[in-house]
Amino acid sequence: MRVLPARDDALLVEVDDLRQALALHAALRDDPVPGVAQTVPGARTLLVPFDPWRLPAARLAEVLRERASAARQVTGDGDGGRLVEIPVVYDGEDLAEVAQLLGWSEAEVVRRHTAASWVVGFVGFAPGFAYLTGDDAGLVVPRRETPRTRVPQGSVALAGPYSGVYPRASPGGWQLVGRTDAVTWDPDRDPPTPWSPGDRVRFTAVREGVRTGAPAPGGGSGAGRRLGPPTGSGAAAPDAAQGGLEVLAPGPQALVQDLGRPGLAHLGVSASGAADPRSLRAANRAAGNPVGAAAVEAVGGGLRLRARGEAVVALAGADPRAVLRRDDGATHLVPRARAFRLRDGDELELAAPERGHRTYLALHGGVGVPPVLGSRSTDVLAHLGPALLAPGVLLRRGRAGGAVAADDVGAPDPATLPAPGGLTTLPVVLGPHDDWFTADAVGALTGQVWTVTERSDRVGLRLAGDPLARADGARGRELPSEGCVTGALQVPPDGLPVLFGVDHPLTGGYPVVAAVASTHTWLLGQLPPGARLRFVPTAR
């Protein structure tokens, strides 16, 4: 067993196999350790977030070793957990190829897939996507050399020692052996997914699928698409009597965000939320809202809104050089981090900021869109929450709110935010897998200046620089999937790091060389394309 740093407020516990990881996960769930948050199982790891102010990392490492030792002694034979039965029509596109790879007939593949006992190891990749481990050591096939751009919802697949069911249509590189009508992800259902780590799964062969229903509309089915009224959460025909903000133009991207949905890792759902939570809180405080109220997160410039009825709003984050146009033709520059009033028909337009990347606009009362799994935030990777804002959408005023702040609300000063071409220094904690790279590569990580490329979003910032070379023993080696944190620097085979943002996958399969310290992860949402980065290692 090894305890590795995953960030200054997270440890990664490496054990021998999935069974031990699940045993430790269950031990911490059933007997919580004060200061430890929800853990995330991986193929043979457990990601353990914690509060370093309440529990020092060294002390937590001792507790984890004690708990892991006790858990190994009580690990059973895998007969615990609920039993979930999945009916499958075995007519997958790759069934013949899988049979050829294994040297079996197609009928033998089906027989052994249904005869095997499967256990939910961990949930990742997408909400509701469970990595299932079986007891048939011969049922192991490689991923496809070229992943498909679209795998149909309900596809039953194999990859390595795992089997899985695609909860929705998505890209994927697993071998498809069948299909099912069982709904494995529906955010409007309670619970949204039929399984969690440790549950048992049995596949049964059927001639045709038995339709068990499809995910209900809404609940984030539109997230990541640009929709107009009336489709999409929060969209409605403009109505001045009701009040709110009508979207005239969304700019490059405008989303509804709050502080996210933490605590749902067992469903394969990451916390998501505002890319710069400090600025979201500041905008809400200025507008007289609870700090976690839903607000608009606008990327760059170009967002244009029209008031329908009177509204009180506040801006924070990147300096948008916002202009208010009255219906009489008069124009005014609006204050930052201070509430101001819009009259019916007034228009507000955000120009491109000179520094920073995201501006937060809070509406007094909050943006009144329906919550999905307890949050009104849009997760663009998981397709949860309201759709991307589009022309014609009316953002209704919610019921949150209190006294409007009169002055300083602790908003980050735009003059200190990153600018294209400017240099930003970020502290990083090396690990958990810096040992996968050469000493020169680790030195290059912190010794060179990286550039944020245009191929960056809320999921991750892709960086340009000199690639990081793997150590001899790690070349060609695959990392079993494990939990990742916001700010992780994951390094794919091309050697160019991807800096994980708030909508990153819950688990990843490439080594993480370091992670940005938790004190600076808010800044990732304000890094525009062209920003230059220098990473400075901190003490583990």
KOLVO-311885 format. One record per residue (C-alpha): residue number from 1; residue in three letters; z, y, x. Coordinates in steps of 0.5 Angstrom, whole numbers, plus 2048, in hexadecimal, padded with zeros to 3 digits. Example, Ala and Ser with C-alpha at 12.3 -4.5 7.8 and 13.67 -1.06 7.14 Angstrom:
   n res  up north east
   1 Ala 810   7F7  819
   2 Ser 80E   7FE  81B
This chain:
   n res  up north east
   1 Met 800   800  800
   2 Arg 7FE   807  802
   3 Val 800   80E  7FF
   4 Leu 7FB   813  801
   5 Pro 7FB   81A  7FF
   6 Ala 7F6   81C  7FA
   7 Arg 7F8   824  7FA
   8 Asp 7FE   827  7FB
   9 Asp 801   825  7F4
  10 Ala 7FD   81E  7F3
  11 Leu 7FE   818  7F7
  12 Leu 7F9   812  7F7
  13 Val 7FD   80B  7F8
  14 Glu 7F8   805  7FB
  15 Val 7FA   7FE  7F9
  16 Asp 7F7   7F8  7F9
  17 Asp 7F3   7F7  7F3
  18 Leu 7F3   7FA  7EC
  19 Arg 7F8   7F5  7E9
  20 Gln 7FD   7F9  7EE
  21 Ala 7FB   800  7EC
  22 Leu 7FB   7FE  7E5
  23 Ala 802   7FB  7E6
  24 Leu 805   802  7E9
  25 His 801   806  7E4
  26 Ala 805   802  7DF
  27 Ala 80C   803  7E2
  28 Leu 80B   80A  7E3
  29 Arg 809   80B  7DC
  30 Asp 80F   807  7D9
  31 Asp 814   80A  7DE
  32 Pro 812   811  7DF
  33 Val 813   814  7E6
  34 Pro 815   81C  7E5
  35 Gly 810   820  7E7
  36 Val 80B   81B  7E7
  37 Ala 805   81C  7E2
  38 Gln 800   817  7DF
  39 Thr 7FD   812  7E4
  40 Val 7F6   810  7E5
  41 Pro 7F4   809  7E7
  42 Gly 7EE   807  7EB
  43 Ala 7EB   801  7ED
  44 Arg 7F1   800  7F2
  45 Thr 7F5   806  7F2
  46 Leu 7F9   80B  7EE
  47 Leu 7F8   812  7EE
  48 Val 7FF   815  7ED
  49 Pro 800   81D  7EC
  50 Phe 806   820  7ED
  51 Asp 80A   827  7ED
  52 Pro 80C   828  7F4
  53 Trp 811   82D  7F2
  54 Arg 815   828  7EE
  55 Leu 814   822  7F3
  56 Pro 811   822  7FA
  57 Ala 80B   81E  7FC
  58 Ala 80F   81A  801
  59 Arg 815   818  7FC
  60 Leu 80F   816  7F7
  61 Ala 80C   812  7FC
  62 Glu 813   80E  7FD
  63 Val 813   80D  7F5
  64 Leu 80C   80B  7F5
  65 Arg 80D   805  7FA
  66 Glu 814   803  7F6
  67 Arg 810   803  7F0
  68 Ala 80A   7FF  7F2
  69 Ser 80E   7FA  7F6
  70 Ala 812   7F9  7EF
  71 Ala 80C   7F9  7EB
  72 Arg 809   7F3  7F0
  73 Gln 80E   7EF  7EE
  74 Val 80E   7EF  7E7
  75 Thr 806   7EF  7E6
  76 Gly 804   7EA  7E1
  77 Asp 7FE   7E6  7E0
  78 Gly 7FA   7EB  7DC
  79 Asp 7FC   7E9  7D5
  80 Gly 7FF   7F0  7D3
  81 Gly 7FC   7F5  7CF
  82 Arg 7F8   7F5  7C9
  83 Leu 7F2   7F1  7C8
  84 Val 7EB   7F5  7C6
  85 Glu 7E5   7F1  7C4
  86 Ile 7DE   7F3  7C5
  87 Pro 7D8   7F0  7C1
  88 Val 7D2   7F0  7C6
  89 Val 7CB   7EF  7C5
  90 Tyr 7C8   7EC  7CC
  91 Asp 7C1   7EF  7CC
  92 Gly 7C2   7F4  7D2
  93 Glu 7BD   7F7  7D6
  94 Asp 7C0   7F4  7DC
  95 Leu 7C2   7ED  7DA
  96 Ala 7BC   7E9  7DD
  97 Glu 7BD   7ED  7E4
  98 Val 7C5   7EC  7E3
  99 Ala 7C4   7E4  7E2
 100 Gln 7BF   7E4  7E8
 101 Leu 7C4   7E8  7ED
 102 Leu 7C9   7E3  7EB
 103 Gly 7C5   7DC  7EB
 104 Trp 7C6   7DB  7E4
 105 Ser 7C3   7DA  7DD
 106 Glu 7C3   7E0  7D8
 107 Ala 7C7   7DC  7D4
 108 Glu 7CC   7DA  7D9
 109 Val 7CD   7E2  7DB
 110 Val 7CF   7E3  7D3
 111 Arg 7D3   7DC  7D3
 112 Arg 7D7   7DF  7D9
 113 His 7D8   7E6  7D7
 114 Thr 7DB   7E4  7D0
 115 Ala 7DF   7DE  7D3
 116 Ala 7E2   7E3  7D9
 117 Ser 7E9   7E7  7D7
 118 Trp 7E8   7EE  7D8
 119 Val 7ED   7F3  7D9
 120 Val 7ED   7FB  7D9
 121 Gly 7EE   7FD  7E0
 122 Phe 7ED   805  7DF
 123 Val 7E9   80A  7DB
 124 Gly 7E5   80F  7DF
 125 Phe 7DD   811  7E0
 126 Ala 7DD   813  7D8
 127 Pro 7E2   814  7D3
 128 Gly 7E4   80D  7D0
 129 Phe 7E0   809  7D6
 130 Ala 7E4   803  7D8
 131 Tyr 7E3   800  7DE
 132 Leu 7E5   7F8  7DC
 133 Thr 7E7   7F3  7E1
 134 Gly 7E5   7EC  7E0
 135 Asp 7E8   7E5  7E3
 136 Asp 7E1   7E2  7E4
 137 Ala 7E0   7E4  7EC
 138 Gly 7D9   7E1  7EB
 139 Leu 7D7   7E7  7E6
 140 Val 7D6   7EC  7EB
 141 Val 7CF   7F0  7EC
 142 Pro 7CD   7F6  7EF
 143 Arg 7CC   7FD  7EC
 144 Arg 7C4   7FF  7EB
 145 Glu 7C1   802  7F1
 146 Thr 7BE   807  7ED
 147 Pro 7C3   80A  7E7
 148 Arg 7C0   80B  7E0
 149 Thr 7C0   812  7DE
 150 Arg 7C2   810  7D7
 151 Val 7C6   80A  7D5
 152 Pro 7C6   809  7CD
 153 Gln 7CD   809  7CA
 154 Gly 7D0   802  7C9
 155 Ser 7CD   7FF  7CF
 156 Val 7D1   7F9  7D2
 157 Ala 7D0   7F9  7D9
 158 Leu 7D2   7F6  7E0
 159 Ala 7D3   7F9  7E7
 160 Gly 7D7   7F6  7ED
 161 Pro 7DD   7F2  7EA
 162 Tyr 7DD   7F7  7E4
 163 Ser 7DB   7F7  7DD
 164 Gly 7DA   7FD  7D8
 165 Val 7D8   800  7D2
 166 Tyr 7D4   806  7D2
 167 Pro 7D8   80B  7CD
 168 Arg 7D2   810  7CC
 169 Ala 7CB   810  7CE
 170 Ser 7CC   813  7D6
 171 Pro 7C8   811  7DD
 172 Gly 7CB   80B  7E0
 173 Gly 7C9   806  7E5
 174 Trp 7CD   800  7E2
 175 Gln 7C9   7F9  7E0
 176 Leu 7C8   7F9  7D9
 177 Val 7C9   7F2  7D6
 178 Gly 7CA   7F4  7CE
 179 Arg 7CC   7F9  7C9
 180 Thr 7D1   7FA  7C4
 181 Asp 7D2   7FE  7BE
 182 Ala 7DA   7FE  7BF
 183 Val 7DC   806  7C0
 184 Thr 7E0   806  7C6
 185 Trp 7E0   80E  7C6
 186 Asp 7E1   813  7C0
 187 Pro 7E6   819  7C1
 188 Asp 7E7   81A  7BA
 189 Arg 7EA   813  7B9
 190 Asp 7F1   811  7BB
 191 Pro 7F1   80F  7C0
 192 Pro 7EA   811  7C3
 193 Thr 7E9   80A  7C7
 194 Pro 7EB   803  7C5
 195 Trp 7EE   802  7CC
 196 Ser 7F3   804  7D2
 197 Pro 7F4   801  7D9
 198 Gly 7F7   7FA  7D8
 199 Asp 7F4   7F8  7D1
 200 Arg 7F0   7F2  7D1
 201 Val 7E9   7F1  7CF
 202 Arg 7E5   7EC  7CC
 203 Phe 7DD   7EC  7CB
 204 Thr 7DA   7E8  7C6
 205 Ala 7D3   7E6  7C5
 206 Val 7D0   7E8  7BE
 207 Arg 7C8   7E8  7BC
 208 Glu 7C8   7EF  7B9
 209 Gly 7CD   7F4  7BA
 210 Val 7D2   7F6  7B4
 211 Arg 7D2   7FD  7B3
 212 Thr 7D9   800  7B4
 213 Gly 7D8   807  7B3
 214 Ala 7D6   80C  7B8
 215 Pro 7D9   812  7BB
 216 Ala 7DB   818  7B5
 217 Pro 7D7   81E  7B6
 218 Gly 7DA   824  7BA
 219 Gly 7E0   822  7BF
 220 Gly 7DC   825  7C4
 221 Ser 7D5   821  7C3
 222 Gly 7D2   827  7C4
 223 Ala 7D5   82A  7CB
 224 Gly 7D0   82B  7D0
 225 Arg 7CB   82D  7CB
 226 Arg 7C9   834  7C9
 227 Leu 7C9   834  7C2
 228 Gly 7C8   83A  7BD
 229 Pro 7CC   83A  7B6
 230 Pro 7CE   837  7B2
 231 Thr 7CE   831  7B7
 232 Gly 7D4   830  7BC
 233 Ser 7DB   831  7BB
 234 Gly 7DD   838  7BA
 235 Ala 7D6   83A  7B7
 236 Ala 7D5   83E  7B1
 237 Ala 7D0   843  7AD
 238 Pro 7D3   84A  7AF
 239 Asp 7D8   84D  7AA
 240 Ala 7DB   854  7AB
 241 Ala 7E1   852  7A6
 242 Gln 7E3   84C  7AA
 243 Gly 7E3   850  7B1
 244 Gly 7E1   84D  7B8
 245 Leu 7DC   84E  7BD
 246 Glu 7D4   84C  7BC
 247 Val 7D1   84A  7C2
 248 Leu 7CA   84E  7C4
 249 Ala 7C9   84B  7CA
 250 Pro 7CD   846  7CE
 251 Gly 7CB   847  7D5
 252 Pro 7CA   841  7DA
 253 Gln 7D0   83E  7D7
 254 Ala 7D5   840  7D2
 255 Leu 7DB   83B  7D0
 256 Val 7E1   83A  7CC
 257 Gln 7E7   839  7D0
 258 Asp 7EE   838  7D0
 259 Leu 7F3   835  7D5
 260 Gly 7F0   82E  7D4
 261 Arg 7F2   827  7D1
 262 Pro 7F7   824  7D7
 263 Gly 7FA   81D  7D6
 264 Leu 7F4   819  7D3
 265 Ala 7F3   816  7DA
 266 His 7F4   80F  7D6
 267 Leu 7EE   811  7D2
 268 Gly 7E9   813  7D8
 269 Val 7EA   81A  7D6
 270 Ser 7EB   81F  7DB
 271 Ala 7EF   826  7DA
 272 Ser 7E9   82A  7DA
 273 Gly 7EB   831  7D8
 274 Ala 7E9   838  7DB
 275 Ala 7E6   838  7E2
 276 Asp 7EB   83E  7E3
 277 Pro 7F1   83D  7DF
 278 Arg 7F5   843  7E3
 279 Ser 7EF   847  7E0
 280 Leu 7EF   844  7D9
 281 Arg 7F7   845  7D9
 282 Ala 7F6   84C  7DB
 283 Ala 7F1   84E  7D5
 284 Asn 7F5   84B  7D0
 285 Arg 7FB   84E  7D2
 286 Ala 7F8   855  7D2
 287 Ala 7F5   853  7CB
 288 Gly 7FC   851  7C8
 289 Asn 7FB   84A  7C8
 290 Pro 7FE   844  7CA
 291 Val 7FC   843  7D1
 292 Gly 7F8   83C  7CF
 293 Ala 7F4   83F  7C9
 294 Ala 7ED   83D  7C9
 295 Ala 7E9   843  7CC
 296 Val 7E1   844  7CF
 297 Glu 7E0   842  7D6
 298 Ala 7D9   845  7D8
 299 Val 7D5   843  7DE
 300 Gly 7D2   849  7E2
 301 Gly 7CF   84F  7DD
 302 Gly 7CB   84F  7D7
 303 Leu 7D0   84D  7D2
 304 Arg 7CF   852  7CC
 305 Leu 7D4   852  7C6
 306 Arg 7D4   856  7BF
 307 Ala 7DB   857  7BB
 308 Arg 7DB   855  7B4
 309 Gly 7E0   859  7B1
 310 Glu 7E6   85C  7B6
 311 Ala 7E8   858  7BC
 312 Val 7ED   859  7C2
 313 Val 7EA   856  7C8
 314 Ala 7EC   856  7D0
 315 Leu 7E8   854  7D6
 316 Ala 7EB   851  7DD
 317 Gly 7E8   84D  7E2
 318 Ala 7E1   84F  7E6
 319 Asp 7E0   856  7E5
 320 Pro 7DA   856  7E0
 321 Arg 7D9   85E  7E0
 322 Ala 7D9   85D  7D8
 323 Val 7D6   862  7D4
 324 Leu 7D8   864  7CC
 325 Arg 7D3   867  7C8
 326 Arg 7D5   86A  7C1
 327 Asp 7D1   86A  7BB
 328 Asp 7CF   871  7BC
 329 Gly 7CC   870  7C3
 330 Ala 7D2   872  7C7
 331 Thr 7D3   86E  7CD
 332 His 7DA   86D  7D1
 333 Leu 7DC   869  7D7
 334 Val 7E2   864  7D5
 335 Pro 7E9   863  7D8
 336 Arg 7EA   85D  7DC
 337 Ala 7F1   859  7DA
 338 Arg 7F2   85D  7D5
 339 Ala 7F1   85D  7CD
 340 Phe 7EC   861  7CA
 341 Arg 7EA   862  7C3
 342 Leu 7E3   860  7C0
 343 Arg 7E0   863  7B9
 344 Asp 7DC   85F  7B5
 345 Gly 7D5   85F  7B8
 346 Asp 7D7   861  7BF
 347 Glu 7D3   85D  7C4
 348 Leu 7D6   85B  7CB
 349 Glu 7D2   859  7D1
 350 Leu 7D4   856  7D7
 351 Ala 7D0   857  7DD
 352 Ala 7D0   853  7E3
 353 Pro 7D6   853  7E7
 354 Glu 7D6   856  7EF
 355 Arg 7DB   851  7F0
 356 Gly 7DE   84B  7ED
 357 His 7DA   846  7E8
 358 Arg 7DE   846  7E2
 359 Thr 7E0   84B  7DD
 360 Tyr 7E5   849  7D7
 361 Leu 7E5   84D  7D1
 362 Ala 7EB   84C  7CC
 363 Leu 7EB   84E  7C5
 364 His 7F1   850  7C2
 365 Gly 7F3   84A  7BE
 366 Gly 7EF   845  7C2
 367 Val 7E9   842  7C1
 368 Gly 7E9   83E  7BB
 369 Val 7E6   837  7BC
 370 Pro 7E8   830  7BA
 371 Pro 7EC   82D  7BF
 372 Val 7EA   826  7C2
 373 Leu 7EF   822  7C5
 374 Gly 7F4   827  7C5
 375 Ser 7F0   82C  7C8
 376 Arg 7EA   831  7C7
 377 Ser 7E7   831  7CE
 378 Thr 7E0   82F  7CF
 379 Asp 7DF   829  7D4
 380 Val 7D8   829  7D6
 381 Leu 7D8   822  7DA
 382 Ala 7DC   81F  7D4
 383 His 7D8   822  7CF
 384 Leu 7DF   824  7CB
 385 Gly 7E1   82A  7C8
 386 Pro 7DC   830  7C5
 387 Ala 7D5   831  7C6
 388 Leu 7D2   836  7CB
 389 Leu 7D2   83C  7C8
 390 Ala 7CB   83F  7C5
 391 Pro 7C8   845  7C2
 392 Gly 7CA   845  7BB
 393 Val 7D1   841  7BC
 394 Leu 7D7   845  7B9
 395 Leu 7DE   844  7BC
 396 Arg 7E3   845  7B7
 397 Arg 7E9   848  7B8
 398 Gly 7EF   843  7B9
 399 Arg 7F6   844  7B7
 400 Ala 7FA   844  7BD
 401 Gly 7FC   84B  7C0
 402 Gly 802   84F  7C1
 403 Ala 803   856  7C4
 404 Val 7FD   859  7C8
 405 Ala 7FF   85A  7CF
 406 Ala 7FF   861  7D1
 407 Asp 7FD   861  7D9
 408 Asp 7FE   85C  7DF
 409 Val 7FD   855  7DD
 410 Gly 7FD   852  7E4
 411 Ala 7F5   851  7E4
 412 Pro 7F2   84F  7EA
 413 Asp 7EF   855  7ED
 414 Pro 7E7   855  7ED
 415 Ala 7E7   858  7F4
 416 Thr 7EA   852  7F7
 417 Leu 7E5   84D  7F4
 418 Pro 7E0   84A  7F7
 419 Ala 7D9   84D  7F8
 420 Pro 7D2   84A  7F9
 421 Gly 7D2   84A  801
 422 Gly 7D9   84B  802
 423 Leu 7DE   847  805
 424 Thr 7E4   843  802
 425 Thr 7E9   83F  805
 426 Leu 7EC   839  801
 427 Pro 7F2   835  804
 428 Val 7F1   82E  803
 429 Val 7F5   827  804
 430 Leu 7F1   822  808
 431 Gly 7F1   81B  805
 432 Pro 7F1   816  802
 433 His 7EB   814  805
 434 Asp 7EA   818  80B
 435 Asp 7EA   812  80F
 436 Trp 7E3   810  80D
 437 Phe 7E0   815  811
 438 Thr 7E0   817  818
 439 Ala 7E4   81B  81C
 440 Asp 7DE   820  81D
 441 Ala 7DD   820  815
 442 Val 7E4   822  813
 443 Gly 7E4   827  819
 444 Ala 7DD   82A  816
 445 Leu 7E0   82A  80F
 446 Thr 7E5   82F  811
 447 Gly 7E1   832  817
 448 Gln 7DB   834  813
 449 Val 7D9   839  80D
 450 Trp 7D6   836  807
 451 Thr 7D2   839  802
 452 Val 7D3   838  7FA
 453 Thr 7CC   836  7F8
 454 Glu 7C8   838  7F1
 455 Arg 7C9   830  7EF
 456 Ser 7D1   832  7ED
 457 Asp 7D4   832  7E7
 458 Arg 7DB   830  7E3
 459 Val 7DA   829  7E5
 460 Gly 7DA   82A  7ED
 461 Leu 7D7   82F  7F2
 462 Arg 7D2   82C  7F7
 463 Leu 7D3   82F  7FE
 464 Ala 7CD   830  803
 465 Gly 7CF   82F  80A
 466 Asp 7CF   82A  810
 467 Pro 7D0   823  80D
 468 Leu 7D6   81F  80E
 469 Ala 7D5   819  812
 470 Arg 7D9   812  810
 471 Ala 7DD   80E  815
 472 Asp 7D9   808  817
 473 Gly 7DE   804  813
 474 Ala 7DC   808  80D
 475 Arg 7D5   808  80D
 476 Gly 7D2   804  807
 477 Arg 7D9   803  805
 478 Glu 7DA   804  7FD
 479 Leu 7E0   807  7FB
 480 Pro 7E3   804  7F4
 481 Ser 7E4   809  7EF
 482 Glu 7EA   80D  7EF
 483 Gly 7EE   813  7EC
 484 Cys 7EC   81A  7EE
 485 Val 7EF   821  7EE
 486 Thr 7EC   828  7ED
 487 Gly 7EA   82B  7F3
 488 Ala 7E8   824  7F7
 489 Leu 7E3   824  7FC
 490 Gln 7DF   81E  7FA
 491 Val 7DA   81C  7FF
 492 Pro 7D4   818  7FD
 493 Pro 7CF   814  802
 494 Asp 7CB   81A  804
 495 Gly 7D1   81D  807
 496 Leu 7D1   824  803
 497 Pro 7D8   825  7FF
 498 Val 7D9   826  7F8
 499 Leu 7DF   82A  7F6
 500 Phe 7E1   828  7EF
 501 Gly 7E2   82D  7EA
 502 Val 7E6   82C  7E3
 503 Asp 7E1   828  7E0
 504 His 7E1   823  7E6
 505 Pro 7E1   81B  7E4
 506 Leu 7E8   818  7E3
 507 Thr 7E6   813  7E8
 508 Gly 7E1   813  7EE
 509 Gly 7DE   80E  7F3
 510 Tyr 7DC   812  7F9
 511 Pro 7E2   813  7FE
 512 Val 7E6   81A  7FE
 513 Val 7E7   81D  805
 514 Ala 7EB   823  802
 515 Ala 7EE   827  7FC
 516 Val 7EF   82E  7FB
 517 Ala 7F6   830  7FA
 518 Ser 7F8   830  7F3
 519 Thr 7FA   838  7F4
 520 His 7F3   839  7F5
 521 Thr 7EF   835  7F0
 522 Trp 7EF   83B  7EB
 523 Leu 7EA   83E  7F0
 524 Leu 7E5   839  7F0
 525 Gly 7E3   83B  7E9
 526 Gln 7E1   842  7EC
 527 Leu 7DD   840  7F2
 528 Pro 7D6   842  7F1
 529 Pro 7CF   83F  7F4
 530 Gly 7CE   842  7FB
 531 Ala 7D6   842  7FC
 532 Arg 7D8   840  803
 533 Leu 7DE   83B  804
 534 Arg 7E3   83A  80A
 535 Phe 7E8   834  809
 536 Val 7EE   835  80C
 537 Pro 7F3   82E  80D
 538 Thr 7FA   82F  80B
 539 Ala 800   82A  80C
 540 Arg 800   824  808
